[in-house]
Amino acid sequence: MKILGGINVAKNNCFAFSNKKCIALNQMYCRKGECNFYKTKSEYKNNILKSNEMLNKLPAIQLRYIIDKYPVLKNQLLEVHL
């Protein structure tokens, strides 16, 4: 975290930093100290790729269960996996 004039500055290289605010959390915790959600954009993309690899290995019935349980992910999962 950078300190500028005694004020903590947001980590603008974080995947969730957009339009001068955090799109993952309700507050800018990075301004108060370390944020547990902080990841660079490349770390975030790598995590997504790893998740997709794991999902691709699941049997179709398990993937269907995930889609039914988390409908917000339905379009994203259907595009990639079904």
Phi and psi in radians as a Rosetta constraint file:
Dihedral C 1 N 2 CA 2 C 2 CIRCULARHARMONIC -1.619 0.35
Dihedral N 2 CA 2 C 2 N 3 CIRCULARHARMONIC 2.548 0.35
Dihedral C 2 N 3 CA 3 C 3 CIRCULARHARMONIC -2.057 0.35
Dihedral N 3 CA 3 C 3 N 4 CIRCULARHARMONIC 2.154 0.35
Dihedral C 3 N 4 CA 4 C 4 CIRCULARHARMONIC -2.113 0.35
Dihedral N 4 CA 4 C 4 N 5 CIRCULARHARMONIC 1.938 0.35
Dihedral C 4 N 5 CA 5 C 5 CIRCULARHARMONIC 1.067 0.35
Dihedral N 5 CA 5 C 5 N 6 CIRCULARHARMONIC 0.600 0.35
Dihedral C 5 N 6 CA 6 C 6 CIRCULARHARMONIC 1.425 0.35
Dihedral N 6 CA 6 C 6 N 7 CIRCULARHARMONIC 0.013 0.35
Dihedral C 6 N 7 CA 7 C 7 CIRCULARHARMONIC -1.947 0.35
Dihedral N 7 CA 7 C 7 N 8 CIRCULARHARMONIC 2.293 0.35
Dihedral C 7 N 8 CA 8 C 8 CIRCULARHARMONIC -1.183 0.35
Dihedral N 8 CA 8 C 8 N 9 CIRCULARHARMONIC 2.413 0.35
Dihedral C 8 N 9 CA 9 C 9 CIRCULARHARMONIC -1.895 0.35
Dihedral N 9 CA 9 C 9 N 10 CIRCULARHARMONIC 2.473 0.35
Dihedral C 9 N 10 CA 10 C 10 CIRCULARHARMONIC -1.071 0.35
Dihedral N 10 CA 10 C 10 N 11 CIRCULARHARMONIC 2.614 0.35
Dihedral C 10 N 11 CA 11 C 11 CIRCULARHARMONIC -1.471 0.35
Dihedral N 11 CA 11 C 11 N 12 CIRCULARHARMONIC 1.651 0.35
Dihedral C 11 N 12 CA 12 C 12 CIRCULARHARMONIC -1.317 0.35
Dihedral N 12 CA 12 C 12 N 13 CIRCULARHARMONIC -0.006 0.35
Dihedral C 12 N 13 CA 13 C 13 CIRCULARHARMONIC -1.694 0.35
Dihedral N 13 CA 13 C 13 N 14 CIRCULARHARMONIC 0.135 0.35
Dihedral C 13 N 14 CA 14 C 14 CIRCULARHARMONIC -1.305 0.35
Dihedral N 14 CA 14 C 14 N 15 CIRCULARHARMONIC 2.526 0.35
Dihedral C 14 N 15 CA 15 C 15 CIRCULARHARMONIC -1.039 0.35
Dihedral N 15 CA 15 C 15 N 16 CIRCULARHARMONIC -0.475 0.35
Dihedral C 15 N 16 CA 16 C 16 CIRCULARHARMONIC -1.662 0.35
Dihedral N 16 CA 16 C 16 N 17 CIRCULARHARMONIC 0.030 0.35
Dihedral C 16 N 17 CA 17 C 17 CIRCULARHARMONIC -1.535 0.35
Dihedral N 17 CA 17 C 17 N 18 CIRCULARHARMONIC 2.025 0.35
Dihedral C 17 N 18 CA 18 C 18 CIRCULARHARMONIC -2.588 0.35
Dihedral N 18 CA 18 C 18 N 19 CIRCULARHARMONIC 2.317 0.35
Dihedral C 18 N 19 CA 19 C 19 CIRCULARHARMONIC 0.911 0.35
Dihedral N 19 CA 19 C 19 N 20 CIRCULARHARMONIC 0.760 0.35
Dihedral C 19 N 20 CA 20 C 20 CIRCULARHARMONIC 1.111 0.35
Dihedral N 20 CA 20 C 20 N 21 CIRCULARHARMONIC 0.402 0.35
Dihedral C 20 N 21 CA 21 C 21 CIRCULARHARMONIC -2.570 0.35
Dihedral N 21 CA 21 C 21 N 22 CIRCULARHARMONIC 2.938 0.35
Dihedral C 21 N 22 CA 22 C 22 CIRCULARHARMONIC -1.584 0.35
Dihedral N 22 CA 22 C 22 N 23 CIRCULARHARMONIC 2.187 0.35
Dihedral C 22 N 23 CA 23 C 23 CIRCULARHARMONIC -1.617 0.35
Dihedral N 23 CA 23 C 23 N 24 CIRCULARHARMONIC -0.096 0.35
Dihedral C 23 N 24 CA 24 C 24 CIRCULARHARMONIC -1.648 0.35
Dihedral N 24 CA 24 C 24 N 25 CIRCULARHARMONIC -0.550 0.35
Dihedral C 24 N 25 CA 25 C 25 CIRCULARHARMONIC -2.223 0.35
Dihedral N 25 CA 25 C 25 N 26 CIRCULARHARMONIC 2.894 0.35
Dihedral C 25 N 26 CA 26 C 26 CIRCULARHARMONIC -1.382 0.35
Dihedral N 26 CA 26 C 26 N 27 CIRCULARHARMONIC -0.326 0.35
Dihedral C 26 N 27 CA 27 C 27 CIRCULARHARMONIC -2.230 0.35
Dihedral N 27 CA 27 C 27 N 28 CIRCULARHARMONIC 2.841 0.35
Dihedral C 27 N 28 CA 28 C 28 CIRCULARHARMONIC -1.614 0.35
Dihedral N 28 CA 28 C 28 N 29 CIRCULARHARMONIC 1.371 0.35
Dihedral C 28 N 29 CA 29 C 29 CIRCULARHARMONIC -1.097 0.35
Dihedral N 29 CA 29 C 29 N 30 CIRCULARHARMONIC -0.442 0.35
Dihedral C 29 N 30 CA 30 C 30 CIRCULARHARMONIC -1.142 0.35
Dihedral N 30 CA 30 C 30 N 31 CIRCULARHARMONIC -0.370 0.35
Dihedral C 30 N 31 CA 31 C 31 CIRCULARHARMONIC -1.353 0.35
Dihedral N 31 CA 31 C 31 N 32 CIRCULARHARMONIC -0.372 0.35
Dihedral C 31 N 32 CA 32 C 32 CIRCULARHARMONIC -1.659 0.35
Dihedral N 32 CA 32 C 32 N 33 CIRCULARHARMONIC -0.259 0.35
Dihedral C 32 N 33 CA 33 C 33 CIRCULARHARMONIC 2.727 0.35
Dihedral N 33 CA 33 C 33 N 34 CIRCULARHARMONIC -2.634 0.35
Dihedral C 33 N 34 CA 34 C 34 CIRCULARHARMONIC -1.315 0.35
Dihedral N 34 CA 34 C 34 N 35 CIRCULARHARMONIC 2.416 0.35
Dihedral C 34 N 35 CA 35 C 35 CIRCULARHARMONIC -1.868 0.35
Dihedral N 35 CA 35 C 35 N 36 CIRCULARHARMONIC 2.288 0.35
Dihedral C 35 N 36 CA 36 C 36 CIRCULARHARMONIC -1.235 0.35
Dihedral N 36 CA 36 C 36 N 37 CIRCULARHARMONIC -0.272 0.35
Dihedral C 36 N 37 CA 37 C 37 CIRCULARHARMONIC -1.624 0.35
Dihedral N 37 CA 37 C 37 N 38 CIRCULARHARMONIC -0.111 0.35
Dihedral C 37 N 38 CA 38 C 38 CIRCULARHARMONIC -1.076 0.35
Dihedral N 38 CA 38 C 38 N 39 CIRCULARHARMONIC 2.228 0.35
Dihedral C 38 N 39 CA 39 C 39 CIRCULARHARMONIC -2.609 0.35
Dihedral N 39 CA 39 C 39 N 40 CIRCULARHARMONIC 2.542 0.35
Dihedral C 39 N 40 CA 40 C 40 CIRCULARHARMONIC -1.243 0.35
Dihedral N 40 CA 40 C 40 N 41 CIRCULARHARMONIC 2.889 0.35
Dihedral C 40 N 41 CA 41 C 41 CIRCULARHARMONIC -1.079 0.35
Dihedral N 41 CA 41 C 41 N 42 CIRCULARHARMONIC -0.654 0.35
Dihedral C 41 N 42 CA 42 C 42 CIRCULARHARMONIC -1.231 0.35
Dihedral N 42 CA 42 C 42 N 43 CIRCULARHARMONIC -0.646 0.35
Dihedral C 42 N 43 CA 43 C 43 CIRCULARHARMONIC -1.094 0.35
Dihedral N 43 CA 43 C 43 N 44 CIRCULARHARMONIC -0.728 0.35
Dihedral C 43 N 44 CA 44 C 44 CIRCULARHARMONIC -1.082 0.35
Dihedral N 44 CA 44 C 44 N 45 CIRCULARHARMONIC -0.806 0.35
Dihedral C 44 N 45 CA 45 C 45 CIRCULARHARMONIC -1.085 0.35
Dihedral N 45 CA 45 C 45 N 46 CIRCULARHARMONIC -0.713 0.35
Dihedral C 45 N 46 CA 46 C 46 CIRCULARHARMONIC -1.107 0.35
Dihedral N 46 CA 46 C 46 N 47 CIRCULARHARMONIC -0.685 0.35
Dihedral C 46 N 47 CA 47 C 47 CIRCULARHARMONIC -1.102 0.35
Dihedral N 47 CA 47 C 47 N 48 CIRCULARHARMONIC -0.702 0.35
Dihedral C 47 N 48 CA 48 C 48 CIRCULARHARMONIC -1.112 0.35
Dihedral N 48 CA 48 C 48 N 49 CIRCULARHARMONIC -0.769 0.35
Dihedral C 48 N 49 CA 49 C 49 CIRCULARHARMONIC -1.075 0.35
Dihedral N 49 CA 49 C 49 N 50 CIRCULARHARMONIC -0.748 0.35
Dihedral C 49 N 50 CA 50 C 50 CIRCULARHARMONIC -1.105 0.35
Dihedral N 50 CA 50 C 50 N 51 CIRCULARHARMONIC -0.726 0.35
Dihedral C 50 N 51 CA 51 C 51 CIRCULARHARMONIC -1.088 0.35
Dihedral N 51 CA 51 C 51 N 52 CIRCULARHARMONIC -0.757 0.35
Dihedral C 51 N 52 CA 52 C 52 CIRCULARHARMONIC -1.109 0.35
Dihedral N 52 CA 52 C 52 N 53 CIRCULARHARMONIC -0.678 0.35
Dihedral C 52 N 53 CA 53 C 53 CIRCULARHARMONIC -1.070 0.35
Dihedral N 53 CA 53 C 53 N 54 CIRCULARHARMONIC -0.748 0.35
Dihedral C 53 N 54 CA 54 C 54 CIRCULARHARMONIC -1.143 0.35
Dihedral N 54 CA 54 C 54 N 55 CIRCULARHARMONIC -0.745 0.35
Dihedral C 54 N 55 CA 55 C 55 CIRCULARHARMONIC -1.119 0.35
Dihedral N 55 CA 55 C 55 N 56 CIRCULARHARMONIC -0.637 0.35
Dihedral C 55 N 56 CA 56 C 56 CIRCULARHARMONIC -1.116 0.35
Dihedral N 56 CA 56 C 56 N 57 CIRCULARHARMONIC -0.398 0.35
Dihedral C 56 N 57 CA 57 C 57 CIRCULARHARMONIC -1.507 0.35
Dihedral N 57 CA 57 C 57 N 58 CIRCULARHARMONIC -0.199 0.35
Dihedral C 57 N 58 CA 58 C 58 CIRCULARHARMONIC -1.325 0.35
Dihedral N 58 CA 58 C 58 N 59 CIRCULARHARMONIC 2.551 0.35
Dihedral C 58 N 59 CA 59 C 59 CIRCULARHARMONIC -1.111 0.35
Dihedral N 59 CA 59 C 59 N 60 CIRCULARHARMONIC 2.643 0.35
Dihedral C 59 N 60 CA 60 C 60 CIRCULARHARMONIC -0.965 0.35
Dihedral N 60 CA 60 C 60 N 61 CIRCULARHARMONIC -0.646 0.35
Dihedral C 60 N 61 CA 61 C 61 CIRCULARHARMONIC -1.139 0.35
Dihedral N 61 CA 61 C 61 N 62 CIRCULARHARMONIC -0.639 0.35
Dihedral C 61 N 62 CA 62 C 62 CIRCULARHARMONIC -1.231 0.35
Dihedral N 62 CA 62 C 62 N 63 CIRCULARHARMONIC -0.682 0.35
Dihedral C 62 N 63 CA 63 C 63 CIRCULARHARMONIC -1.119 0.35
Dihedral N 63 CA 63 C 63 N 64 CIRCULARHARMONIC -0.698 0.35
Dihedral C 63 N 64 CA 64 C 64 CIRCULARHARMONIC -1.079 0.35
Dihedral N 64 CA 64 C 64 N 65 CIRCULARHARMONIC -0.705 0.35
Dihedral C 64 N 65 CA 65 C 65 CIRCULARHARMONIC -1.056 0.35
Dihedral N 65 CA 65 C 65 N 66 CIRCULARHARMONIC -0.776 0.35
Dihedral C 65 N 66 CA 66 C 66 CIRCULARHARMONIC -1.087 0.35
Dihedral N 66 CA 66 C 66 N 67 CIRCULARHARMONIC -0.774 0.35
Dihedral C 66 N 67 CA 67 C 67 CIRCULARHARMONIC -1.085 0.35
Dihedral N 67 CA 67 C 67 N 68 CIRCULARHARMONIC -0.730 0.35
Dihedral C 67 N 68 CA 68 C 68 CIRCULARHARMONIC -1.193 0.35
Dihedral N 68 CA 68 C 68 N 69 CIRCULARHARMONIC -0.634 0.35
Dihedral C 68 N 69 CA 69 C 69 CIRCULARHARMONIC -1.318 0.35
Dihedral N 69 CA 69 C 69 N 70 CIRCULARHARMONIC -0.618 0.35
Dihedral C 69 N 70 CA 70 C 70 CIRCULARHARMONIC -2.124 0.35
Dihedral N 70 CA 70 C 70 N 71 CIRCULARHARMONIC 1.310 0.35
Dihedral C 70 N 71 CA 71 C 71 CIRCULARHARMONIC -1.052 0.35
Dihedral N 71 CA 71 C 71 N 72 CIRCULARHARMONIC -0.407 0.35
Dihedral C 71 N 72 CA 72 C 72 CIRCULARHARMONIC -1.104 0.35
Dihedral N 72 CA 72 C 72 N 73 CIRCULARHARMONIC -0.407 0.35
Dihedral C 72 N 73 CA 73 C 73 CIRCULARHARMONIC -1.619 0.35
Dihedral N 73 CA 73 C 73 N 74 CIRCULARHARMONIC -0.033 0.35
Dihedral C 73 N 74 CA 74 C 74 CIRCULARHARMONIC -0.919 0.35
Dihedral N 74 CA 74 C 74 N 75 CIRCULARHARMONIC -0.958 0.35
Dihedral C 74 N 75 CA 75 C 75 CIRCULARHARMONIC -1.107 0.35
Dihedral N 75 CA 75 C 75 N 76 CIRCULARHARMONIC -0.715 0.35
Dihedral C 75 N 76 CA 76 C 76 CIRCULARHARMONIC -1.106 0.35
Dihedral N 76 CA 76 C 76 N 77 CIRCULARHARMONIC -0.792 0.35
Dihedral C 76 N 77 CA 77 C 77 CIRCULARHARMONIC -1.251 0.35
Dihedral N 77 CA 77 C 77 N 78 CIRCULARHARMONIC -0.678 0.35
Dihedral C 77 N 78 CA 78 C 78 CIRCULARHARMONIC -1.113 0.35
Dihedral N 78 CA 78 C 78 N 79 CIRCULARHARMONIC -0.687 0.35
Dihedral C 78 N 79 CA 79 C 79 CIRCULARHARMONIC -1.064 0.35
Dihedral N 79 CA 79 C 79 N 80 CIRCULARHARMONIC -0.698 0.35
Dihedral C 79 N 80 CA 80 C 80 CIRCULARHARMONIC -1.580 0.35
Dihedral N 80 CA 80 C 80 N 81 CIRCULARHARMONIC -0.584 0.35
Dihedral C 80 N 81 CA 81 C 81 CIRCULARHARMONIC -2.088 0.35
Dihedral N 81 CA 81 C 81 N 82 CIRCULARHARMONIC -0.332 0.35
